[in-house]
Amino acid sequence: MIIEYRETVKSDFQGTIIDVETIGEFVRTYRNSRRYKDIQLVIFGFINRNALQIFCAEGEGSINELKEEASKIISGLESPFYAFNSEFERGVLFHNLGMKIDFAGELQRYKFEPKVEVVRELGIPNYDDPFFDNGRLCTDAWRKREFNRAIAHNRACLLKERDILSKRGFRDPDELYFVGGGKYGGKTSSN
């Protein structure tokens, strides 16, 4: 089963910000998309001009259902796409959905810039994030079946990323070399 959360918001940007929550570990020996091959998508969230929407797998038995739903949703989202760490989103989505998604905007000013520092620097509110930008705590909560807390974290991430985009803009994403792919065979989506 998938838990769906939807909120009407008004945002002043064109396109869609995507933020995912995951379980699993990086394969650090790779310097390409394979470093994300063991990471599983458990929450898929996005925000655009009119809405914020989150889809959460209700346990490990629902992960494949979430992947199928996310694959359908992505093709209907308005581009350009943005993410705070677009390499992570691109790698995870490629290995989970088999889709090479074209992100136009990277919200990190530099690779590995901590979101917590950006939020503090720009004076962005916490938006009721129970984990104060600590994604590891979100993973732990999801594993403990504390889905409402994990969804609250993803919601806060999306709102913070919207504010980062509006306050300081974006840069071109770093290159990511794609190797392998998920069960859907490496299709490309730039929509």
C-alpha positions in Angstrom: 0.0 0.0 0.0 1.1 3.6 -0.7 0.3 6.5 1.6 -0.4 9.6 -0.3 -0.1 13.2 1.0 -1.2 16.2 -0.9 -1.1 19.9 0.1 -2.1 22.9 -2.0 0.7 25.5 -2.1 1.4 28.5 -4.2 5.0 28.7 -5.5 6.6 31.2 -7.8 8.7 29.0 -10.1 8.3 27.0 -13.3 8.9 23.3 -13.2 9.1 20.7 -10.5 11.3 20.1 -7.5 11.8 16.4 -6.7 13.0 15.0 -3.4 13.2 11.3 -2.5 13.8 9.4 0.7 15.5 6.0 0.6 16.9 3.0 2.4 20.1 1.2 1.6 23.8 2.0 1.4 26.0 3.6 -1.3 28.4 1.3 -3.2 31.3 3.7 -2.6 33.7 1.8 -5.0 31.9 3.3 -8.0 32.2 6.9 -9.3 29.2 6.5 -11.6 25.5 5.8 -11.2 26.2 2.3 -9.8 27.0 3.8 -6.5 23.2 4.1 -6.1 22.3 0.6 -7.2 21.7 -0.8 -3.7 19.5 2.2 -2.6 15.8 1.7 -2.5 13.2 4.4 -3.1 10.7 4.5 -0.2 9.3 8.1 -0.5 8.8 10.1 -3.7 7.9 13.7 -3.3 7.5 16.7 -5.5 6.4 20.4 -5.4 5.4 22.7 -8.2 3.5 26.0 -8.6 0.3 24.6 -7.2 0.8 21.5 -5.1 3.1 19.5 -2.9 2.6 15.8 -3.2 4.2 12.8 -1.5 3.9 9.1 -2.0 5.3 6.8 0.7 5.7 3.0 0.5 4.0 1.5 3.6 6.8 -0.9 4.4 9.2 -2.9 2.2 6.4 -4.9 0.7 5.1 -1.8 -1.0 8.4 -0.5 -2.5 7.7 -2.0 -6.0 4.2 -0.5 -6.0 5.8 2.9 -5.2 8.3 2.5 -8.0 5.5 1.8 -10.5 3.5 4.8 -9.3 6.6 7.1 -9.4 7.4 6.0 -12.9 3.9 7.0 -14.0 3.9 10.3 -12.1 7.3 11.5 -13.5 6.1 11.5 -17.1 3.3 13.9 -16.2 5.4 16.4 -14.2 6.3 19.8 -15.6 9.9 20.4 -16.5 12.4 21.8 -15.7 13.3 19.5 -12.8 15.3 20.6 -9.7 16.7 18.9 -6.7 19.0 19.8 -3.8 21.4 17.0 -4.7 20.3 16.1 -8.3 23.0 13.4 -8.6 21.4 11.5 -5.8 17.9 11.8 -7.2 19.1 10.9 -10.8 21.1 7.9 -9.5 18.3 6.6 -7.3 15.6 7.1 -9.9 17.7 5.5 -12.6 18.4 2.4 -10.6 14.9 2.1 -9.2 12.9 3.1 -12.2 15.3 2.6 -15.1 14.7 6.2 -16.2 17.4 8.8 -17.0 15.7 12.0 -15.8 17.1 15.3 -17.1 17.5 17.7 -14.1 18.1 21.2 -15.2 18.8 22.7 -11.8 21.1 21.8 -8.9 20.2 23.6 -5.7 23.4 22.9 -3.9 25.9 25.6 -4.6 28.7 23.0 -4.4 28.8 19.2 -4.1 28.0 18.0 -0.6 26.9 21.4 0.6 24.9 20.7 3.8 21.2 21.7 3.5 21.1 22.6 7.2 23.8 25.3 6.6 21.9 26.7 3.5 18.7 26.8 5.5 20.4 28.7 8.3 22.3 31.0 6.0 19.1 32.0 4.1 16.8 32.2 7.1 14.5 29.5 5.9 12.1 28.0 8.5 12.3 24.4 9.6 8.7 23.7 8.3 8.1 21.2 11.2 10.8 18.9 10.1 11.1 16.3 12.9 14.7 15.5 12.0 16.1 19.0 11.3 17.5 18.1 7.9 19.0 14.7 9.0 18.0 12.2 6.4 19.4 9.3 8.3 16.8 9.9 11.1 14.1 9.8 8.4 15.4 6.5 7.2 15.3 5.1 10.7 11.7 6.4 11.2 10.5 4.8 8.0 12.1 1.5 9.0 10.2 1.8 12.4 7.0 2.3 10.4 6.8 5.9 11.6 5.5 6.9 8.2 3.9 10.2 9.2 7.2 11.5 10.6 9.1 10.4 7.4 6.5 12.1 5.3 6.7 15.3 7.5 10.5 15.3 6.8 10.0 15.0 3.0 7.4 17.7 3.1 9.8 20.0 5.0 12.6 19.2 2.5 10.4 20.1 -0.5 9.4 23.4 1.1 13.0 24.3 2.1 14.2 23.4 -1.4 11.4 25.7 -2.9 12.7 28.5 -0.7 16.3 27.8 -1.7 15.4 28.0 -5.4 13.5 31.3 -4.9 16.2 32.9 -2.7 19.4 32.0 -4.5 18.5 30.1 -7.7 20.3 27.0 -9.1 23.3 25.9 -11.0 23.9 23.3 -13.7 24.0 19.8 -12.3 27.3 17.9 -12.2 27.7 15.1 -14.8 26.6 11.6 -13.8 27.7 8.7 -15.9 24.8 6.1 -16.1 25.7 2.4 -16.0 23.2 -0.4 -15.6 19.6 0.5 -14.8 16.5 -0.7 -13.2 13.9 -3.2 -14.4 12.3 -0.6 -16.8 15.4 -0.7 -19.0 17.0 2.8 -19.0 14.3 4.9 -20.6 14.9 8.7 -20.6 12.5 11.3 -19.4 13.2 15.0 -19.8 9.6 16.1 -19.4 
